[in-house]
Amino acid sequence: MKKIVPALCLAFWVAFLPGCGGESAETLFETAKLEELQNNPEHARQLYREILEKHSRSPYAKTAEERLNALEK
């Protein structure tokens, strides 16, 4: 039983904690690029918008805006 509790705590942390603070601009950008490559432009647009909303001062914001504009044409 003593080994189960730490394992459950770790599983909870891995599953839920990363979503609490949001994802980094880099993670969102890399995921958006992958979505474009997988022919899923709607999800890519959503991720680029999220970068602009939540990480507008990041180095990824300008490129995200460019990619978003290209996808909306």
C-alpha positions as CSV (number, residue, x, y, z in Angstrom):
1,M,0.0,0.0,0.0
2,K,2.9,2.4,0.8
3,K,4.1,2.1,-2.8
4,I,0.7,2.7,-4.3
5,V,0.2,6.2,-2.8
6,P,3.3,7.8,-4.3
7,A,2.5,6.2,-7.6
8,L,-1.0,7.6,-7.6
9,C,0.3,11.0,-6.6
10,L,2.8,11.0,-9.5
11,A,0.1,9.8,-11.9
12,F,-2.2,12.6,-10.8
13,W,0.6,15.2,-11.2
14,V,1.5,14.0,-14.7
15,A,-2.1,13.9,-15.8
16,F,-3.5,17.1,-14.4
17,L,-0.8,19.6,-13.4
18,P,0.5,20.5,-16.9
19,G,-2.9,21.6,-17.9
20,C,-3.3,23.9,-15.0
21,G,-0.7,26.5,-16.0
22,G,-1.3,26.2,-19.7
23,E,1.3,25.3,-22.3
24,S,4.3,27.2,-23.2
25,A,4.4,29.2,-26.5
26,E,7.1,26.9,-27.8
27,T,4.9,23.8,-27.1
28,L,1.9,25.4,-28.7
29,F,3.9,26.5,-31.7
30,E,5.5,23.1,-32.3
31,T,2.1,21.4,-32.0
32,A,0.5,23.9,-34.4
33,K,3.3,23.2,-37.0
34,L,2.7,19.5,-36.6
35,E,-1.1,20.0,-37.1
36,E,-0.4,21.9,-40.3
37,L,1.8,19.0,-41.5
38,Q,-1.0,16.6,-40.7
39,N,-3.5,18.6,-42.7
40,N,-5.4,19.8,-39.7
41,P,-5.5,23.6,-40.3
42,E,-8.4,24.3,-38.0
43,H,-6.5,23.0,-35.0
44,A,-3.4,24.8,-36.1
45,R,-5.3,28.1,-36.3
46,Q,-6.7,27.5,-32.8
47,L,-3.2,26.9,-31.4
48,Y,-1.7,30.0,-33.2
49,R,-4.6,32.1,-31.8
50,E,-3.8,30.8,-28.3
51,I,-0.2,31.8,-28.7
52,L,-1.3,35.3,-29.7
53,E,-3.7,35.5,-26.8
54,K,-1.6,34.0,-24.0
55,H,1.9,34.6,-25.1
56,S,1.8,37.8,-27.2
57,R,5.3,38.9,-26.0
58,S,7.0,35.6,-26.8
59,P,9.4,35.2,-29.7
60,Y,6.8,32.8,-31.2
61,A,4.0,35.4,-31.5
62,K,5.1,37.1,-34.7
63,T,5.5,33.8,-36.6
64,A,2.3,32.5,-35.1
65,E,0.5,35.6,-36.5
66,E,2.1,35.1,-39.9
67,R,1.1,31.4,-40.0
68,L,-2.4,32.3,-38.9
69,N,-2.8,34.9,-41.6
70,A,-1.5,32.4,-44.2
71,L,-4.0,29.7,-43.0
72,E,-6.9,32.1,-43.1
73,K,-6.4,33.0,-46.8
